[in-house]
């Protein structure tokens, strides 16, 4: 009887998912027919469809995640779908971010021209659903590949720089998809199946290691991990805030880390050296990206580098292989999507009201944009790992998982202090860069041209407020509610070790804030006088202001760091630019052979035939 109930439940869950995929894809195609001048109508329609899809996917959780055991649905050899706790988790949060960002976009996109934005948005949503439940690797790759196209279409081609960024993103994502095809072909050759749920092989042989690395390249490129990350900061700087919040900040992270979880915890059994490689890539992602974020003056590009840096923590957690490590990686994945999409939407609100993107041109917006400031402050503290917010909770779990990992006997285990130290250092540098962001944009002296700036409309600040409240809730109730309810059904149960309890930490923080407020009110500290500088009767208040980013120039002036920053600005570490230069060099060399002399072409033909014969023999 229980097996029948489980089967009915799984079939009902699959039906809800199918409906969600169908209605979003169909609505997206229909919206292509409606002219863009009816943008508000298209936005409301897209929001309605996204809410309907969200209700369907939320219903998967309402019956209890434990009832969704892996059940396969086959409509032909290559249409294999699967619902389990991990895919259910991804579906739920894909729906959440889609609804909030669509609500925000209705006001934000007024006056901006992004052709068929809502059509591409819904296609992105439908394909994200499809990628999260596809069990067959070819079907998964189909949805995954379409998402690369929608990423390209959701950027506003307003100038040559944004067009180049769109092309760069499409080429990098497309190249990683091509590499994934090689890995999928090897897996099919070795296992005889394309269903992820039926594949579990060791990476002990060179061929399986190549397959693992090929799929890893696709996961890392989508998530924006080192060394395939360079499209993310450029996209963040040039794309509209809603596109950055939707893809690099949330959906791409969810799907990229989701696929990494499938790779590491199902399809492959990784050896010691691949684990070491993953840990090196994880800490490299954290440190290199956060160091680049420190010197940025464009706040959207700063956020873009942090969208890269935080992926390193997810990779660290996943690579450890323990239950708490995987749970911490998934928890940080969700947390990152929450606060980073909120940060991009905050950046969109700032740009919407001021039209400026440089931190040097801003300041003092906390009074004129109080809701945006409060939400951005929560997001900044969350990403910096300040207790009791959600970013602290997931980072603490990662630190604990690294310490537990150190009890092993392998080389990677013995280096646990290195992984832990660099992870903590990355968190400290993140805090430093977000002091620059919050201080430069919202605090300090407000320029005269910003006196008329006001808070954004309700449809823009409501999503910000909801995301900020979720960050607080996910931190305060992490140990008792969030982790046991959302992540233990995916990874299995584990015990929290060490002196940490999110409820106790939250209580202590609240007590300290109240005590500080009472001292402030009781001692009369608020009764102080402010006056402008007096220099010969002239007022130089505005001119004597010191831009916040100037404090961070020191990082770029260190001897070693200055050389690294210079090479980074020259694209030495940009895999896209390096590949482009290599292709251009090779094509130039080939062009030298086109002399226009017939005898030369005959020699080339004969040489090619000789090579083919040698290969065939």
ABEGO torsion letter per residue (X at the ends): XAAAAAAAAAAAAAAAAAAAAAAAAAAAAAAAABBAAAAAAAAAAAAAAAAAAAAAAAAAAAAEAAABBBBBBBBEAABBBBBBAAAAAAAAAAAAAAAAAAAAAAAAABGBBBBGAAAAAAAAAAAAAAAAABABAAAAAAAAAAAAAAAAAABBBABAAAAAAAAAAAAAAAAAAAAAAAAAAAAAAAAGBABAAABBBBAABAAAAAAAAAAAAAAAAAAGBOAAAAAAAAAAAABBAAAAAAAAAAAAAAAAAAAAAAAAAAABBBBAAAAAAAAAAAAAAAAAAAAAAAABABAAAAAAAAAAAAAAAAAAAAAAGBAAAAAAAAAAAAAAAAAAAAAAAAAAAAAAAAGBABAAABEGAAAABAAAAAAAAAAAAAAAGBOABAAAAAAAAAAAAAAAAAABABAAAAAAAAAAAAAAAAAAAAAAAAAAAAAAAABEBBBAAAAABBBBBAAAAAAAAAAAAAAAAAAAAAAAAAAAAAAAAAAEBBBBBEBBBAAAAAAAAAAAAAAAAAAAAAAGAABBBBBBBBBGGBBAAAAABBBAAAAAAAAAABAAAAAAAAAAAAGAABAAAAAAAAAAAAAAAAAAABAGBAAAAAAAAAAAAAAAAAAAX
